[in-house]
Amino acid sequence: MRLVALIILLIPIFFAGLGIKWMRDVIFSILHDPFPNYALQFTGGLVLFIAGLAFIGGFIFHRDRKNNKVAPRFQKTNDHG
């Protein structure tokens, strides 16, 4: 089961790394094939980076919340109202 969780985490890590690479390549004036200009390449890289980071952060937050390792204000409440 831990191997499945590792594989699930490797996919967004790859996308976040690709996003960082695309943003870095804009600084060095390297334009990749699917993008017609630098602004779209930087925006695509930023979107990939933020999406990958958000997925990883959400995964860790969900795991810590399940194991009661978060601050009291982030713990689930049992209000059914």
Secondary structure, 3 states (H helix, E strand, C coil): CHHHHHHHHHHHHHHHHHHHHHHHHHHCCCCCCCCCCHHHHHHHHHHHHHHHHHHHHHHHHHHHHHCCCCCHHHCCCCCCC
